[in-house]
Each structure stands twice: as C-alpha cells, then as structure tokens.
Amino acid sequence: MYNYVTDSVKLHNTLMVLMEISLILELWILFSRIMREEKLKKMVSIGVLFFSSFCVMCVFLNDHRYQIGDNDHPSCMIDVPVWILFAGMFLLLLSLCLLIRKEIIVCRKSISFWSVKETIDNVPCGVCVSDPLGRIVLSNKKMRELGRKLTGEALQNYEDLKIVLGGGKIISGITKLSEESSVFYLSDNTVWMFQEYMLSESELEGYIQTVAFDISEIYYNSEKIRMNNEKLEVLNKKLKKMYAQIDDSIREQETLKMKMQVHDSFGRSLLTIRRMLESHKETDHMENQLEILKQSVYILSGITQDDPDKQYQETIRHAQKLGVSVEIEGEICEEAKVALITDKAIRECVTNCIRHAHGSKVYVQSYKILEGWKIRITNDGENPKEGSKEGGGLSALREAVEREGGQMITRFVPRFLLVLELQVGGTED
C-alpha cells in the first residue's frame, strides 16, 4: 500500500494545493465571523481548525522535502496510507463548503455595520448624520456627491453644508430656487430638496439627520403646469372677450331682425290701408289693419296703448294664436311705464316658452309691494338645459327694467322663473 512519503511528487503537490484551498476557506470563515461579531466560541473553533490545518500543511511540506532528500528531519507520515489523506482532505473541504454556505445565508439575513452602509449607499436619496459638534458620522455615496457639487470640495464637516443650505457661499452653477425651503437647481439640470431632522432618541440627542430628495420630475412637471396655466389664462381672457362680443353681436342681430320684421309688417299695413282707401272697402277690414299698424308702432316706439287692459288682452290674444295660453293672477298695474315693461316681459316669456321650453302655458303673478309692483312669470314647459343663460331678448328687457329704476332676476334651475320689481313714481302704500 502506498504512503505519502513513498508516493510521487505530483501526489504531494495535489494534496498541498487542496490544503492551501482549505486554509483560504477557513480564513474567509474566520474573517466573516469576526466582522459579524459572532460569539467567541464560534470564532475560537474556526481559529483552532485553521491552526490545525496550518500544522498539517507544515507536515506535508516536511515530508515532501524529506522525500526529495532536502531535509534531515525524519518523516511524520511514513506509515499513513494515501487514501486516508485523500479521504480526510475530501471531508475537510466538504465541511468547509457547508460552513461557507451557512455563513452566506447568515450574512444575508443578519444586519451588520457593512450591510447598513451598503444599503444606505444604494438608496437614491442622500443621507447624512452628524453629531452635536458637526462631525459627520454617517454619509452615503449620493450625499457625498451632492456635498461636493454644493461646496466644491469633499464633505468633511456638516457646518460647511449647513452654510450652503442656508443660502450662503453658493458656488457658480448652483441656484437656490426657494427662500423658505432648501431647494437647489444643480449644474447637471437636476433639482434637489434638502430637509433636516433632529433625532429624538435619548442616546442620539443633538444628532442631526439630513436627507436630500431628487424632485427634478416634480419641478419640471410643475413648471409645465404653470406655463400651461398662464396660456390658459390668456386664452380664457380672449374667450371671455369673444363671448362678450358674440353676445353683443347676437343681440344686435336679433334686434335688427325684429326691427326688419316690424318694418315689413308696418309697410304691408300701410300698403293695405292705401289699397283699401283707393278701393273703398268696408271699415271692418280697415280697423284690423289699423290695429296691426298700432301694434307695430307700439313695438318700434315703446309707447303703450291708452288702455292697459286692452294692451294685455292683445298680448294674450297674440299668444293664443301662437298656441300658448297666458294665465294672469293678481291685480294688473295701470301705470303706463309698469304696464309697458310688464307687457314686454309677457311677450318675451311667451316667445321663450315656444322656442326653448316647448310649453303651452305661461303663468303671470302680479301684486303690489311697498316699493311698487312685483311680477313673477314662469311656464309649464321643459326644464332649461344645464348652463342656460339670458339671451338677447331677456338682456334687452333687463336694460329696459334697469333704465326705469327696477330690478330683474332670472332663474333657470330647477325651472325658468322671471321676477320683476318695478317702481311707481309717487306711490304711497
């Protein structure tokens, strides 16, 4: 049976290489346990194993030199079979591999100074902790990078960074965006916000934690929103001006259209009366044409008829021709100006009831109040659409009411309601 001394040199080299590998693995395990501050028993055990392996390595070297005749010392393993050495080496390497695997698992699950340092260095924000004297006790990679950009040199003392955060000693290329908060625009087109916190734990009293956040995306998005708001504000002013012009234009067009219709009716009435006079027709037809002519003159000039009741009756009769019944509740004012405006309001509400509400009845309430008269007008038609507002006819009526010192209120929700408060000169009630 072969033993270590009598075997070949290649076998010696193989065993010594395996022993060197085992020594390296044992040394790694020892340093790992020292860094994790493992229990003394475990560190002593791996230390004893490392020392024993080192002694075995020395024996291998001694016997190797003895075989080649370079050593006068006697052999220590002259009677040890080679297979026992290989079996022991295999078991040693296997146990070391299992120990290393266990060490890696423990390192991943345990928290150590280096794991905390590595974790803080990998966070995207900057973190710095300083003691009451201003000395930096912990600073991650990002904060060191930001400190160099803000101060122009390596971050050694927190007081240097604090001066810059307060607005002093800002180097070129750095812009402080806010006086109230520490927000800086850096030379690489990024925006960072710095915040300070006093640590509240009793053992950390006086320590300051400074955190830096990258708010570049928020800043640029807010700038885009601000610019869009400015553009929208300008556009809104233009739209308001355009809407005002459109309202005036629509009002003018409606007024012109009404005047043209009245003018045509006026002309036809005069032409018909002239033909009746020339042909000597009956006076009944003449009276009808005169009544139509009187209504045209009333609309053009705003002069009321002599008899208010007759004027209201004409308005009611005209509404019935259009398919709308007017129901008047209360006392009718006979004062000329109030009667004229009331009649205009009824006519406008009849028109709106047909055009917009598609109704068949207009309700009028008229009663006397301390200041004069109050008239409420509504209809049985459809509810106004959302966003409805006064058109040209109601706007013209409002001008007439306010010109006479009255007040006009329009309501479109939930139903249309027109309220007029008209003053009567010299009224005592």
C-alpha positions in Angstrom: 0.0 0.0 0.0 1.3 3.4 -0.9 2.0 6.0 1.7 2.6 9.7 1.4 6.4 9.6 1.6 6.9 6.9 -1.0 4.3 8.3 -3.5 5.0 10.6 -6.4 5.7 14.4 -6.3 2.5 15.1 -8.3 0.5 13.5 -5.5 2.3 15.7 -2.9 1.5 18.8 -5.0 -2.1 17.8 -5.3 -2.6 17.4 -1.5 -0.7 20.6 -0.7 -2.9 22.6 -3.2 -6.0 21.2 -1.7 -4.7 22.0 1.8 -4.0 25.6 0.7 -7.5 25.9 -0.6 -8.9 24.7 2.7 -6.7 27.2 4.5 -8.1 30.1 2.4 -11.7 28.9 3.0 -11.1 28.7 6.8 -9.5 32.1 6.8 -12.6 33.6 5.0 -14.9 32.0 7.5 -12.8 33.4 10.4 -12.9 37.0 9.0 -16.6 36.7 8.3 -17.3 35.7 11.9 -15.1 38.5 13.2 -16.9 41.1 11.0 -20.3 39.9 12.2 -19.0 39.9 15.8 -20.0 36.3 16.2 -19.8 34.6 19.6 -16.3 33.9 20.9 -16.9 30.1 20.9 -17.5 30.0 17.2 -14.5 32.2 16.4 -12.2 30.1 18.6 -13.4 26.9 16.9 -12.7 28.1 13.4 -9.4 29.5 14.7 -8.4 26.1 16.1 -9.4 24.5 12.8 -7.3 27.0 10.9 -4.3 26.4 13.1 -4.6 22.6 12.8 -4.8 22.8 9.0 -1.7 25.0 9.0 0.2 22.4 11.1 -0.9 19.6 8.7 0.3 21.8 5.8 3.7 22.1 7.6 3.8 18.3 7.9 3.1 17.9 4.2 6.0 20.2 3.4 8.4 18.5 5.8 7.6 15.0 4.3 7.8 16.4 0.8 11.3 17.8 1.4 12.3 14.5 3.1 11.3 12.5 0.0 13.4 14.6 -2.3 16.4 14.4 0.1 16.3 18.1 1.1 15.5 17.6 4.8 17.4 15.9 7.6 14.3 15.6 9.8 12.5 12.3 9.9 9.2 11.8 8.1 6.0 12.2 10.2 3.6 10.3 7.9 5.8 7.4 6.6 3.2 4.8 7.7 0.0 6.8 6.8 -1.8 5.4 3.7 -2.5 7.8 0.9 -6.2 7.0 0.7 -6.7 8.1 4.3 -5.1 11.5 3.5 -7.4 12.0 0.4 -10.5 10.9 2.4 -9.7 13.3 5.2 -9.0 16.1 2.7 -12.3 15.4 1.0 -14.3 15.5 4.2 -12.5 18.7 5.3 -13.3 20.5 2.0 -16.9 19.3 2.1 -17.4 20.6 5.7 -15.8 23.9 4.8 -18.1 24.3 1.8 -21.1 23.6 4.1 -19.8 26.1 6.6 -19.3 28.8 3.9 -22.9 28.2 2.6 -24.2 28.6 6.1 -22.1 31.8 6.6 -23.5 33.3 3.4 -27.1 32.6 4.5 -26.5 34.1 7.9 -24.8 37.2 6.3 -27.8 37.8 4.1 -30.3 37.5 7.0 -28.3 39.5 9.6 -27.8 43.2 9.9 -24.2 44.4 10.3 -22.4 47.7 10.0 -21.4 46.9 6.5 -24.8 45.8 5.4 -26.3 49.0 6.7 -23.6 51.0 5.0 -24.2 49.1 1.7 -27.9 49.7 2.0 -27.6 53.4 2.6 -25.2 53.8 -0.3 -27.7 52.1 -2.7 -30.7 54.3 -1.8 -31.5 57.0 -4.5 -31.6 59.9 -1.9 -28.8 61.5 0.0 -28.4 60.7 3.7 -26.1 62.4 6.2 -26.0 62.1 10.0 -23.8 64.5 12.1 -23.1 64.7 15.8 -23.6 67.8 18.0 -20.1 69.0 17.1 -20.8 69.0 13.4 -18.7 65.9 12.7 -20.2 63.6 10.0 -20.7 60.1 11.5 -22.6 58.6 8.5 -22.9 59.8 4.9 -23.9 57.7 1.9 -22.5 57.9 -1.6 -25.2 60.2 -3.0 -24.8 62.7 -0.2 -21.0 62.8 -0.7 -21.6 63.5 -4.3 -24.1 66.3 -3.6 -21.9 67.8 -1.0 -19.0 68.0 -3.5 -21.3 69.8 -6.0 -22.7 72.2 -3.4 -19.5 73.1 -1.6 -16.9 72.4 -4.3 -14.9 70.0 -2.1 -15.2 66.7 -0.3 -17.8 66.8 2.6 -15.8 66.8 5.8 -17.8 68.9 8.2 -21.6 69.3 8.3 -21.3 73.0 9.1 -19.9 73.7 5.6 -23.0 72.0 4.1 -25.3 73.8 6.5 -24.0 77.2 5.4 -24.7 76.4 1.8 -28.2 75.1 2.7 -28.9 78.4 4.5 -28.1 80.4 1.3 -24.5 81.4 1.8 -21.4 80.5 -0.2 -23.3 79.1 -3.2 -20.8 78.3 -6.0 -21.4 79.2 -9.6 -23.8 76.9 -11.5 -25.9 76.3 -8.4 -29.2 78.1 -7.9 -31.4 78.2 -4.8 -35.0 78.1 -6.0 -36.8 78.8 -2.7 -36.0 81.1 0.1 -38.3 79.3 2.5 -37.0 75.7 1.8 -33.6 74.3 0.8 -34.3 73.5 -2.9 -31.4 73.8 -5.3 -31.0 73.6 -9.1 -27.7 71.9 -9.8 -25.4 72.2 -12.8 -26.5 68.8 -14.2 -30.1 70.1 -14.6 -31.4 68.2 -11.6 -33.3 69.7 -8.7 -32.7 68.5 -5.1 -34.6 69.4 -1.9 -32.8 69.1 1.5 -34.5 68.5 4.8 -33.1 68.4 8.3 -34.4 66.4 11.2 -33.3 66.4 14.9 -33.0 62.8 16.1 -35.3 62.3 19.1 -33.8 59.2 20.7 -32.2 59.9 24.1 -28.9 58.3 23.1 -28.8 60.4 19.9 -29.7 63.7 21.4 -28.2 66.6 19.4 -27.6 64.5 16.3 -28.9 65.9 13.0 -30.1 63.8 10.1 -30.1 65.5 6.7 -31.9 63.9 3.7 -31.8 65.0 0.1 -34.6 64.1 -2.4 -34.4 64.3 -6.2 -37.5 66.4 -7.1 -36.5 67.1 -10.7 -39.5 65.4 -12.2 -41.9 67.2 -9.9 -40.2 70.5 -10.5 -40.3 70.2 -14.3 -43.9 69.0 -14.3 -44.9 71.9 -12.1 -43.2 74.3 -14.4 -45.1 72.8 -17.4 -48.4 73.1 -15.5 -47.6 76.7 -14.5 -46.8 77.6 -18.2 -50.0 75.9 -19.3 -52.0 77.7 -16.7 -50.6 81.0 -18.0 -51.5 80.1 -21.5 -55.0 79.0 -20.4 -55.4 82.3 -18.5 -54.6 84.3 -21.6 -56.9 82.1 -23.7 -59.6 82.4 -21.1 -59.4 86.2 -21.3 -59.6 86.1 -25.1 -62.6 83.7 -24.9 -64.4 86.0 -22.4 -63.8 88.9 -24.7 -65.0 86.9 -27.7 -68.1 85.7 -25.8 -68.9 89.3 -24.8 -68.6 90.4 -28.5 -70.7 87.4 -29.6 -73.4 88.4 -27.1 -73.4 92.0 -28.4 -73.4 90.7 -32.0 -76.3 88.3 -31.3 -78.3 91.0 -29.5 -77.7 93.4 -32.4 -78.7 90.8 -34.9 -81.9 89.8 -33.0 -82.8 93.5 -32.6 -82.2 94.2 -36.3 -84.2 91.1 -37.3 -87.1 92.2 -35.1 -87.0 95.7 -36.5 -86.9 94.4 -40.0 -89.9 92.2 -39.3 -91.8 95.1 -37.7 -90.7 97.4 -40.6 -92.1 94.9 -43.1 -95.3 94.5 -41.1 -95.6 98.3 -40.9 -95.0 98.7 -44.6 -97.6 96.0 -45.5 -100.2 97.5 -43.2 -99.7 101.0 -44.8 -99.9 99.5 -48.3 -103.0 97.5 -47.4 -104.7 100.6 -45.9 -103.8 102.6 -49.0 -105.3 100.0 -51.3 -108.5 99.9 -49.1 -108.8 103.7 -49.3 -108.4 103.5 -53.0 -110.9 100.7 -53.4 -113.4 102.0 -50.8 -113.6 98.6 -48.8 -115.5 98.1 -45.6 -114.3 99.8 -42.4 -114.0 96.4 -40.6 -111.0 95.4 -42.6 -109.7 98.9 -42.1 -109.9 98.6 -38.3 -108.0 95.3 -38.4 -105.2 96.9 -40.4 -105.1 99.9 -38.1 -104.8 97.6 -35.1 -101.9 95.8 -36.7 -100.3 99.2 -37.5 -100.8 100.4 -33.9 -99.0 97.3 -32.6 -96.1 97.9 -35.0 -95.9 101.5 -33.8 -96.0 100.2 -30.2 -93.1 97.8 -30.7 -91.0 100.4 -32.6 -91.5 103.3 -30.3 -92.2 101.6 -27.0 -95.4 103.7 -26.5 -98.1 101.8 -24.7 -101.7 101.8 -25.6 -104.1 104.2 -23.8 -106.0 101.3 -22.2 -103.7 98.8 -20.3 -106.4 96.1 -20.2 -106.7 96.3 -23.9 -103.0 96.1 -24.2 -102.8 92.9 -22.1 -105.8 91.4 -23.9 -104.0 92.0 -27.2 -100.9 90.2 -25.9 -103.0 87.3 -24.6 -104.8 87.1 -28.0 -101.5 87.1 -29.8 -100.1 84.3 -27.6 -103.3 82.2 -28.2 -102.7 82.5 -31.9 -99.2 81.0 -31.3 -100.7 78.1 -29.2 -99.9 79.5 -25.7 -102.4 80.5 -23.1 -101.5 83.3 -20.6 -102.9 83.0 -17.1 -102.7 86.2 -15.1 -103.1 86.0 -11.3 -103.5 89.1 -9.2 -104.0 92.8 -9.9 -102.8 94.4 -13.1 -100.9 97.7 -12.8 -102.4 100.5 -14.9 -99.4 102.8 -14.6 -98.0 103.4 -18.1 -94.3 102.5 -17.7 -95.0 99.5 -15.5 -97.7 98.3 -17.9 -95.4 98.7 -20.9 -92.5 96.7 -19.2 -94.9 94.0 -17.9 -96.3 93.6 -21.4 -92.8 93.3 -22.9 -91.9 90.7 -20.3 -95.0 88.6 -21.0 -94.4 88.7 -24.8 -90.7 87.7 -24.3 -91.7 84.8 -21.9 -94.3 83.6 -24.5 -91.7 83.6 -27.2 -89.2 81.7 -25.0 -91.9 79.2 -23.9 -92.5 78.3 -27.5 -88.8 78.3 -28.7 -87.0 76.8 -25.8 -89.4 75.2 -23.3 -91.9 73.8 -25.9 -94.7 74.7 -23.4 -98.3 75.7 -23.8 -99.0 77.8 -20.7 -97.4 81.0 -19.3 -98.2 81.9 -15.7 -98.1 85.5 -14.5 -98.4 86.7 -10.9 -98.7 90.5 -10.3 -99.1 92.1 -7.0 -98.4 95.4 -5.3 -95.5 95.8 -2.9 -94.2 98.7 -0.8 -91.8 100.0 -3.5 -94.1 99.4 -6.4 -95.1 96.2 -8.2 -93.7 92.7 -8.3 -94.3 90.4 -11.3 -93.4 86.7 -11.4 -93.5 84.8 -14.7 -93.0 81.1 -15.4 -94.2 78.4 -17.8 -95.2 74.7 -17.9 -92.5 73.8 -20.4 -89.4 71.7 -20.2 -86.7 72.5 -17.6 -83.9 74.7 -19.0 -80.7 72.9 -20.2 -77.7 73.0 -17.9 -75.7 76.2 -18.5 -78.7 78.2 -19.8 -78.4 81.9 -19.6 -80.1 85.1 -20.7 -80.3 85.6 -24.5 -80.8 88.8 -26.5 -84.4 89.3 -25.6 -84.1 88.9 -21.9 -80.9 91.1 -21.9 -82.8 93.8 -23.7 -85.7 93.5 -21.2 -83.2 93.8 -18.4 -81.8 97.0 -19.8 -85.3 98.5 -20.1 -86.1 97.5 -16.5 -82.9 98.9 -15.0 -83.3 102.0 -17.1 -86.6 102.6 -15.3 -85.0 102.0 -11.9 -86.4 98.5 -11.4 -84.7 95.1 -10.8 -84.9 91.9 -12.8 -84.0 88.4 -11.6 -83.8 85.3 -13.8 -83.6 81.7 -12.6 -83.0 78.7 -14.7 -82.8 75.9 -12.0 -84.9 73.9 -11.4 -87.4 75.7 -13.7 -87.4 79.0 -15.5 -88.5 82.0 -13.4 -88.5 85.7 -14.2 -89.1 88.2 -11.4 -89.5 91.9 -12.0 -89.6 94.6 -9.3 -90.9 97.8 -10.8 -91.1 101.2 -9.1 -94.0 103.6 -9.5 -93.3 107.3 -9.1 -95.1 108.9 -6.1 -96.5 105.6 -4.8 -97.5 105.6 -1.1 -98.6 102.3 0.4 
